[in-house]
Amino acid sequence: MPWDEPALLDAHYAEHHGTGLDLAILARTAHIQLRTSLRGVRRGKASLSDTDHRLPGCSRVD
């Protein structure tokens, strides 16, 4: 996301704040989370831990 976009989104939210917008944001968030979690289950993907991303031979985070 470009650096100025979060500020523009915040300004839009402040100008158009209302219950309908809040409900739309919550619905979209729930939809994305549900879609993401179902996609992972269908494909059998396991979640990765921090240790899965370490280089061979690294046993701790500095």
PDB file of N, CA, C and O in Angstrom:
ATOM      1  N   MET A   1       0.854  -1.170   0.000  1.00  0.00           N
ATOM      2  CA  MET A   1       0.000   0.000   0.000  1.00  0.00           C
ATOM      3  C   MET A   1       0.904   1.239   0.000  1.00  0.00           C
ATOM      4  O   MET A   1       1.825   1.329   0.811  1.00  0.00           O
ATOM      5  N   PRO A   2       0.649   2.184  -0.894  1.00  0.00           N
ATOM      6  CA  PRO A   2       1.457   3.412  -0.918  1.00  0.00           C
ATOM      7  C   PRO A   2       1.363   4.166   0.414  1.00  0.00           C
ATOM      8  O   PRO A   2       0.390   4.026   1.155  1.00  0.00           O
ATOM      9  N   TRP A   3       2.392   4.964   0.698  1.00  0.00           N
ATOM     10  CA  TRP A   3       2.486   5.659   1.984  1.00  0.00           C
ATOM     11  C   TRP A   3       1.305   6.594   2.234  1.00  0.00           C
ATOM     12  O   TRP A   3       0.868   6.723   3.378  1.00  0.00           O
ATOM     13  N   ASP A   4       0.780   7.244   1.211  1.00  0.00           N
ATOM     14  CA  ASP A   4      -0.291   8.220   1.412  1.00  0.00           C
ATOM     15  C   ASP A   4      -1.674   7.578   1.470  1.00  0.00           C
ATOM     16  O   ASP A   4      -2.629   8.217   1.912  1.00  0.00           O
ATOM     17  N   GLU A   5      -1.799   6.330   1.031  1.00  0.00           N
ATOM     18  CA  GLU A   5      -3.119   5.701   0.987  1.00  0.00           C
ATOM     19  C   GLU A   5      -3.763   5.498   2.365  1.00  0.00           C
ATOM     20  O   GLU A   5      -4.960   5.756   2.494  1.00  0.00           O
ATOM     21  N   PRO A   6      -3.037   5.049   3.406  1.00  0.00           N
ATOM     22  CA  PRO A   6      -3.683   4.915   4.713  1.00  0.00           C
ATOM     23  C   PRO A   6      -4.273   6.243   5.217  1.00  0.00           C
ATOM     24  O   PRO A   6      -5.351   6.252   5.812  1.00  0.00           O
ATOM     25  N   ALA A   7      -3.575   7.355   4.983  1.00  0.00           N
ATOM     26  CA  ALA A   7      -4.089   8.654   5.419  1.00  0.00           C
ATOM     27  C   ALA A   7      -5.359   9.010   4.655  1.00  0.00           C
ATOM     28  O   ALA A   7      -6.302   9.550   5.233  1.00  0.00           O
ATOM     29  N   LEU A   8      -5.387   8.710   3.361  1.00  0.00           N
ATOM     30  CA  LEU A   8      -6.590   8.976   2.563  1.00  0.00           C
ATOM     31  C   LEU A   8      -7.759   8.110   3.013  1.00  0.00           C
ATOM     32  O   LEU A   8      -8.897   8.577   3.069  1.00  0.00           O
ATOM     33  N   LEU A   9      -7.480   6.857   3.331  1.00  0.00           N
ATOM     34  CA  LEU A   9      -8.532   5.967   3.818  1.00  0.00           C
ATOM     35  C   LEU A   9      -9.069   6.441   5.165  1.00  0.00           C
ATOM     36  O   LEU A   9     -10.277   6.401   5.400  1.00  0.00           O
ATOM     37  N   ASP A  10      -8.181   6.886   6.046  1.00  0.00           N
ATOM     38  CA  ASP A  10      -8.607   7.421   7.344  1.00  0.00           C
ATOM     39  C   ASP A  10      -9.478   8.654   7.170  1.00  0.00           C
ATOM     40  O   ASP A  10     -10.491   8.796   7.854  1.00  0.00           O
ATOM     41  N   ALA A  11      -9.098   9.548   6.264  1.00  0.00           N
ATOM     42  CA  ALA A  11      -9.881  10.760   6.016  1.00  0.00           C
ATOM     43  C   ALA A  11     -11.251  10.401   5.448  1.00  0.00           C
ATOM     44  O   ALA A  11     -12.253  10.992   5.850  1.00  0.00           O
ATOM     45  N   HIS A  12     -11.313   9.452   4.528  1.00  0.00           N
ATOM     46  CA  HIS A  12     -12.596   9.023   3.963  1.00  0.00           C
ATOM     47  C   HIS A  12     -13.488   8.445   5.054  1.00  0.00           C
ATOM     48  O   HIS A  12     -14.681   8.742   5.108  1.00  0.00           O
ATOM     49  N   TYR A  13     -12.911   7.619   5.921  1.00  0.00           N
ATOM     50  CA  TYR A  13     -13.677   7.019   7.013  1.00  0.00           C
ATOM     51  C   TYR A  13     -14.228   8.099   7.942  1.00  0.00           C
ATOM     52  O   TYR A  13     -15.393   8.048   8.337  1.00  0.00           O
ATOM     53  N   ALA A  14     -13.389   9.074   8.287  1.00  0.00           N
ATOM     54  CA  ALA A  14     -13.831  10.140   9.198  1.00  0.00           C
ATOM     55  C   ALA A  14     -14.958  10.961   8.593  1.00  0.00           C
ATOM     56  O   ALA A  14     -15.861  11.389   9.312  1.00  0.00           O
ATOM     57  N   GLU A  15     -14.925  11.190   7.278  1.00  0.00           N
ATOM     58  CA  GLU A  15     -15.966  11.979   6.620  1.00  0.00           C
ATOM     59  C   GLU A  15     -17.260  11.204   6.425  1.00  0.00           C
ATOM     60  O   GLU A  15     -18.337  11.801   6.407  1.00  0.00           O
ATOM     61  N   HIS A  16     -17.176   9.899   6.280  1.00  0.00           N
ATOM     62  CA  HIS A  16     -18.347   9.082   5.973  1.00  0.00           C
ATOM     63  C   HIS A  16     -18.688   8.097   7.085  1.00  0.00           C
ATOM     64  O   HIS A  16     -19.336   7.078   6.846  1.00  0.00           O
ATOM     65  N   HIS A  17     -18.247   8.408   8.303  1.00  0.00           N
ATOM     66  CA  HIS A  17     -18.455   7.506   9.431  1.00  0.00           C
ATOM     67  C   HIS A  17     -19.942   7.277   9.680  1.00  0.00           C
ATOM     68  O   HIS A  17     -20.734   8.220   9.692  1.00  0.00           O
ATOM     69  N   GLY A  18     -20.298   6.046   9.874  1.00  0.00           N
ATOM     70  CA  GLY A  18     -21.672   5.693  10.190  1.00  0.00           C
ATOM     71  C   GLY A  18     -21.772   4.206  10.455  1.00  0.00           C
ATOM     72  O   GLY A  18     -20.837   3.450  10.190  1.00  0.00           O
ATOM     73  N   THR A  19     -22.895   3.801  10.972  1.00  0.00           N
ATOM     74  CA  THR A  19     -23.099   2.400  11.305  1.00  0.00           C
ATOM     75  C   THR A  19     -23.041   1.521  10.067  1.00  0.00           C
ATOM     76  O   THR A  19     -22.497   0.418  10.112  1.00  0.00           O
ATOM     77  N   GLY A  20     -23.598   2.002   8.962  1.00  0.00           N
ATOM     78  CA  GLY A  20     -23.585   1.218   7.730  1.00  0.00           C
ATOM     79  C   GLY A  20     -22.176   0.935   7.245  1.00  0.00           C
ATOM     80  O   GLY A  20     -21.872  -0.181   6.824  1.00  0.00           O
ATOM     81  N   LEU A  21     -21.306   1.953   7.302  1.00  0.00           N
ATOM     82  CA  LEU A  21     -19.922   1.767   6.888  1.00  0.00           C
ATOM     83  C   LEU A  21     -19.207   0.810   7.827  1.00  0.00           C
ATOM     84  O   LEU A  21     -18.438  -0.039   7.377  1.00  0.00           O
ATOM     85  N   ASP A  22     -19.451   0.936   9.126  1.00  0.00           N
ATOM     86  CA  ASP A  22     -18.838   0.021  10.096  1.00  0.00           C
ATOM     87  C   ASP A  22     -19.261  -1.424   9.820  1.00  0.00           C
ATOM     88  O   ASP A  22     -18.431  -2.333   9.855  1.00  0.00           O
ATOM     89  N   LEU A  23     -20.541  -1.633   9.549  1.00  0.00           N
ATOM     90  CA  LEU A  23     -21.035  -2.982   9.270  1.00  0.00           C
ATOM     91  C   LEU A  23     -20.457  -3.529   7.964  1.00  0.00           C
ATOM     92  O   LEU A  23     -20.154  -4.718   7.867  1.00  0.00           O
ATOM     93  N   ALA A  24     -20.305  -2.665   6.964  1.00  0.00           N
ATOM     94  CA  ALA A  24     -19.719  -3.094   5.694  1.00  0.00           C
ATOM     95  C   ALA A  24     -18.262  -3.499   5.886  1.00  0.00           C
ATOM     96  O   ALA A  24     -17.821  -4.495   5.313  1.00  0.00           O
ATOM     97  N   ILE A  25     -17.516  -2.749   6.678  1.00  0.00           N
ATOM     98  CA  ILE A  25     -16.109  -3.070   6.962  1.00  0.00           C
ATOM     99  C   ILE A  25     -16.016  -4.401   7.700  1.00  0.00           C
ATOM    100  O   ILE A  25     -15.186  -5.243   7.359  1.00  0.00           O
ATOM    101  N   LEU A  26     -16.862  -4.594   8.705  1.00  0.00           N
ATOM    102  CA  LEU A  26     -16.858  -5.849   9.461  1.00  0.00           C
ATOM    103  C   LEU A  26     -17.232  -7.036   8.582  1.00  0.00           C
ATOM    104  O   LEU A  26     -16.619  -8.098   8.684  1.00  0.00           O
ATOM    105  N   ALA A  27     -18.230  -6.866   7.720  1.00  0.00           N
ATOM    106  CA  ALA A  27     -18.656  -7.950   6.842  1.00  0.00           C
ATOM    107  C   ALA A  27     -17.547  -8.325   5.865  1.00  0.00           C
ATOM    108  O   ALA A  27     -17.292  -9.505   5.625  1.00  0.00           O
ATOM    109  N   ARG A  28     -16.899  -7.319   5.309  1.00  0.00           N
ATOM    110  CA  ARG A  28     -15.821  -7.605   4.354  1.00  0.00           C
ATOM    111  C   ARG A  28     -14.649  -8.278   5.054  1.00  0.00           C
ATOM    112  O   ARG A  28     -14.050  -9.204   4.507  1.00  0.00           O
ATOM    113  N   THR A  29     -14.320  -7.828   6.247  1.00  0.00           N
ATOM    114  CA  THR A  29     -13.224  -8.437   7.007  1.00  0.00           C
ATOM    115  C   THR A  29     -13.540  -9.896   7.316  1.00  0.00           C
ATOM    116  O   THR A  29     -12.692 -10.769   7.135  1.00  0.00           O
ATOM    117  N   ALA A  30     -14.754 -10.159   7.780  1.00  0.00           N
ATOM    118  CA  ALA A  30     -15.151 -11.536   8.097  1.00  0.00           C
ATOM    119  C   ALA A  30     -15.129 -12.403   6.845  1.00  0.00           C
ATOM    120  O   ALA A  30     -14.697 -13.554   6.899  1.00  0.00           O
ATOM    121  N   HIS A  31     -15.586 -11.869   5.726  1.00  0.00           N
ATOM    122  CA  HIS A  31     -15.601 -12.622   4.472  1.00  0.00           C
ATOM    123  C   HIS A  31     -14.187 -12.984   4.042  1.00  0.00           C
ATOM    124  O   HIS A  31     -13.931 -14.123   3.652  1.00  0.00           O
ATOM    125  N   ILE A  32     -13.272 -12.033   4.108  1.00  0.00           N
ATOM    126  CA  ILE A  32     -11.885 -12.291   3.705  1.00  0.00           C
ATOM    127  C   ILE A  32     -11.239 -13.317   4.629  1.00  0.00           C
ATOM    128  O   ILE A  32     -10.548 -14.222   4.161  1.00  0.00           O
ATOM    129  N   GLN A  33     -11.454 -13.186   5.921  1.00  0.00           N
ATOM    130  CA  GLN A  33     -10.870 -14.137   6.874  1.00  0.00           C
ATOM    131  C   GLN A  33     -11.420 -15.540   6.653  1.00  0.00           C
ATOM    132  O   GLN A  33     -10.666 -16.512   6.665  1.00  0.00           O
ATOM    133  N   LEU A  34     -12.715 -15.649   6.454  1.00  0.00           N
ATOM    134  CA  LEU A  34     -13.331 -16.949   6.220  1.00  0.00           C
ATOM    135  C   LEU A  34     -12.827 -17.567   4.919  1.00  0.00           C
ATOM    136  O   LEU A  34     -12.502 -18.753   4.876  1.00  0.00           O
ATOM    137  N   ARG A  35     -12.761 -16.762   3.863  1.00  0.00           N
ATOM    138  CA  ARG A  35     -12.283 -17.254   2.574  1.00  0.00           C
ATOM    139  C   ARG A  35     -10.836 -17.726   2.681  1.00  0.00           C
ATOM    140  O   ARG A  35     -10.477 -18.762   2.123  1.00  0.00           O
ATOM    141  N   THR A  36     -10.016 -16.978   3.389  1.00  0.00           N
ATOM    142  CA  THR A  36      -8.606 -17.341   3.551  1.00  0.00           C
ATOM    143  C   THR A  36      -8.461 -18.633   4.343  1.00  0.00           C
ATOM    144  O   THR A  36      -7.675 -19.506   3.973  1.00  0.00           O
ATOM    145  N   SER A  37      -9.210 -18.756   5.423  1.00  0.00           N
ATOM    146  CA  SER A  37      -9.090 -19.958   6.246  1.00  0.00           C
ATOM    147  C   SER A  37      -9.627 -21.185   5.518  1.00  0.00           C
ATOM    148  O   SER A  37      -9.061 -22.270   5.648  1.00  0.00           O
ATOM    149  N   LEU A  38     -10.702 -21.036   4.758  1.00  0.00           N
ATOM    150  CA  LEU A  38     -11.232 -22.171   4.004  1.00  0.00           C
ATOM    151  C   LEU A  38     -10.301 -22.573   2.871  1.00  0.00           C
ATOM    152  O   LEU A  38     -10.163 -23.760   2.575  1.00  0.00           O
ATOM    153  N   ARG A  39      -9.674 -21.617   2.247  1.00  0.00           N
ATOM    154  CA  ARG A  39      -8.733 -21.903   1.168  1.00  0.00           C
ATOM    155  C   ARG A  39      -7.566 -22.726   1.706  1.00  0.00           C
ATOM    156  O   ARG A  39      -7.100 -23.649   1.038  1.00  0.00           O
ATOM    157  N   GLY A  40      -7.095 -22.400   2.899  1.00  0.00           N
ATOM    158  CA  GLY A  40      -5.994 -23.146   3.503  1.00  0.00           C
ATOM    159  C   GLY A  40      -6.390 -24.556   3.876  1.00  0.00           C
ATOM    160  O   GLY A  40      -5.581 -25.477   3.761  1.00  0.00           O
ATOM    161  N   VAL A  41      -7.627 -24.742   4.322  1.00  0.00           N
ATOM    162  CA  VAL A  41      -8.100 -26.066   4.720  1.00  0.00           C
ATOM    163  C   VAL A  41      -8.267 -26.954   3.495  1.00  0.00           C
ATOM    164  O   VAL A  41      -7.868 -28.119   3.514  1.00  0.00           O
ATOM    165  N   ARG A  42      -8.845 -26.421   2.442  1.00  0.00           N
ATOM    166  CA  ARG A  42      -9.074 -27.217   1.236  1.00  0.00           C
ATOM    167  C   ARG A  42      -7.780 -27.699   0.616  1.00  0.00           C
ATOM    168  O   ARG A  42      -7.712 -28.832   0.140  1.00  0.00           O
ATOM    169  N   ARG A  43      -6.775 -26.884   0.611  1.00  0.00           N
ATOM    170  CA  ARG A  43      -5.513 -27.255  -0.018  1.00  0.00           C
ATOM    171  C   ARG A  43      -4.601 -28.014   0.930  1.00  0.00           C
ATOM    172  O   ARG A  43      -3.540 -28.493   0.529  1.00  0.00           O
ATOM    173  N   GLY A  44      -5.009 -28.123   2.179  1.00  0.00           N
ATOM    174  CA  GLY A  44      -4.214 -28.858   3.136  1.00  0.00           C
ATOM    175  C   GLY A  44      -2.954 -28.149   3.560  1.00  0.00           C
ATOM    176  O   GLY A  44      -2.004 -28.797   3.999  1.00  0.00           O
ATOM    177  N   LYS A  45      -2.918 -26.842   3.442  1.00  0.00           N
ATOM    178  CA  LYS A  45      -1.723 -26.102   3.830  1.00  0.00           C
ATOM    179  C   LYS A  45      -1.599 -26.058   5.350  1.00  0.00           C
ATOM    180  O   LYS A  45      -2.579 -25.838   6.063  1.00  0.00           O
ATOM    181  N   ALA A  46      -0.404 -26.268   5.819  1.00  0.00           N
ATOM    182  CA  ALA A  46      -0.133 -26.122   7.238  1.00  0.00           C
ATOM    183  C   ALA A  46       0.423 -24.726   7.474  1.00  0.00           C
ATOM    184  O   ALA A  46       1.090 -24.164   6.605  1.00  0.00           O
ATOM    185  N   SER A  47       0.156 -24.177   8.624  1.00  0.00           N
ATOM    186  CA  SER A  47       0.712 -22.871   8.925  1.00  0.00           C
ATOM    187  C   SER A  47       2.186 -23.027   9.294  1.00  0.00           C
ATOM    188  O   SER A  47       2.575 -24.008   9.928  1.00  0.00           O
ATOM    189  N   LEU A  48       2.991 -22.061   8.895  1.00  0.00           N
ATOM    190  CA  LEU A  48       4.418 -22.115   9.141  1.00  0.00           C
ATOM    191  C   LEU A  48       4.759 -21.388  10.429  1.00  0.00           C
ATOM    192  O   LEU A  48       4.151 -20.369  10.757  1.00  0.00           O
ATOM    193  N   SER A  49       5.711 -21.902  11.140  1.00  0.00           N
ATOM    194  CA  SER A  49       6.184 -21.221  12.337  1.00  0.00           C
ATOM    195  C   SER A  49       7.407 -20.385  11.980  1.00  0.00           C
ATOM    196  O   SER A  49       7.901 -20.448  10.855  1.00  0.00           O
ATOM    197  N   ASP A  50       7.887 -19.612  12.927  1.00  0.00           N
ATOM    198  CA  ASP A  50       9.079 -18.796  12.701  1.00  0.00           C
ATOM    199  C   ASP A  50      10.292 -19.655  12.365  1.00  0.00           C
ATOM    200  O   ASP A  50      11.152 -19.240  11.587  1.00  0.00           O
ATOM    201  N   THR A  51      10.365 -20.839  12.940  1.00  0.00           N
ATOM    202  CA  THR A  51      11.525 -21.687  12.704  1.00  0.00           C
ATOM    203  C   THR A  51      11.561 -22.217  11.277  1.00  0.00           C
ATOM    204  O   THR A  51      12.631 -22.588  10.794  1.00  0.00           O
ATOM    205  N   ASP A  52      10.436 -22.264  10.597  1.00  0.00           N
ATOM    206  CA  ASP A  52      10.399 -22.750   9.222  1.00  0.00           C
ATOM    207  C   ASP A  52      11.098 -21.805   8.256  1.00  0.00           C
ATOM    208  O   ASP A  52      11.464 -22.215   7.155  1.00  0.00           O
ATOM    209  N   HIS A  53      11.289 -20.551   8.646  1.00  0.00           N
ATOM    210  CA  HIS A  53      11.874 -19.550   7.761  1.00  0.00           C
ATOM    211  C   HIS A  53      13.347 -19.290   8.047  1.00  0.00           C
ATOM    212  O   HIS A  53      13.967 -18.461   7.380  1.00  0.00           O
ATOM    213  N   ARG A  54      13.908 -19.974   9.011  1.00  0.00           N
ATOM    214  CA  ARG A  54      15.312 -19.756   9.369  1.00  0.00           C
ATOM    215  C   ARG A  54      16.233 -20.480   8.406  1.00  0.00           C
ATOM    216  O   ARG A  54      15.876 -21.502   7.820  1.00  0.00           O
ATOM    217  N   LEU A  55      17.412 -19.931   8.259  1.00  0.00           N
ATOM    218  CA  LEU A  55      18.435 -20.587   7.453  1.00  0.00           C
ATOM    219  C   LEU A  55      18.917 -21.839   8.151  1.00  0.00           C
ATOM    220  O   LEU A  55      18.871 -21.916   9.379  1.00  0.00           O
ATOM    221  N   PRO A  56      19.382 -22.830   7.388  1.00  0.00           N
ATOM    222  CA  PRO A  56      19.913 -24.051   8.011  1.00  0.00           C
ATOM    223  C   PRO A  56      21.057 -23.704   8.967  1.00  0.00           C
ATOM    224  O   PRO A  56      21.937 -22.912   8.630  1.00  0.00           O
ATOM    225  N   GLY A  57      21.037 -24.293  10.137  1.00  0.00           N
ATOM    226  CA  GLY A  57      22.076 -24.048  11.121  1.00  0.00           C
ATOM    227  C   GLY A  57      21.728 -22.957  12.123  1.00  0.00           C
ATOM    228  O   GLY A  57      22.430 -22.797  13.121  1.00  0.00           O
ATOM    229  N   CYS A  58      20.674 -22.213  11.882  1.00  0.00           N
ATOM    230  CA  CYS A  58      20.254 -21.157  12.817  1.00  0.00           C
ATOM    231  C   CYS A  58      19.272 -21.753  13.802  1.00  0.00           C
ATOM    232  O   CYS A  58      18.241 -22.299  13.411  1.00  0.00           O
ATOM    233  N   SER A  59      19.591 -21.648  15.074  1.00  0.00           N
ATOM    234  CA  SER A  59      18.706 -22.260  16.061  1.00  0.00           C
ATOM    235  C   SER A  59      17.938 -21.235  16.888  1.00  0.00           C
ATOM    236  O   SER A  59      17.034 -21.602  17.637  1.00  0.00           O
ATOM    237  N   ARG A  60      18.289 -19.944  16.760  1.00  0.00           N
ATOM    238  CA  ARG A  60      17.590 -18.920  17.538  1.00  0.00           C
ATOM    239  C   ARG A  60      17.547 -17.614  16.775  1.00  0.00           C
ATOM    240  O   ARG A  60      18.301 -17.406  15.824  1.00  0.00           O
ATOM    241  N   VAL A  61      16.665 -16.745  17.200  1.00  0.00           N
ATOM    242  CA  VAL A  61      16.548 -15.428  16.591  1.00  0.00           C
ATOM    243  C   VAL A  61      17.433 -14.458  17.355  1.00  0.00           C
ATOM    244  O   VAL A  61      17.373 -14.408  18.583  1.00  0.00           O
ATOM    245  N   ASP A  62      18.252 -13.686  16.651  1.00  0.00           N
ATOM    246  CA  ASP A  62      19.135 -12.725  17.323  1.00  0.00           C
ATOM    247  C   ASP A  62      18.406 -11.455  17.629  1.00  0.00           C
ATOM    248  O   ASP A  62      18.988 -10.530  18.194  1.00  0.00           O
TER     249      ASP A  62
END
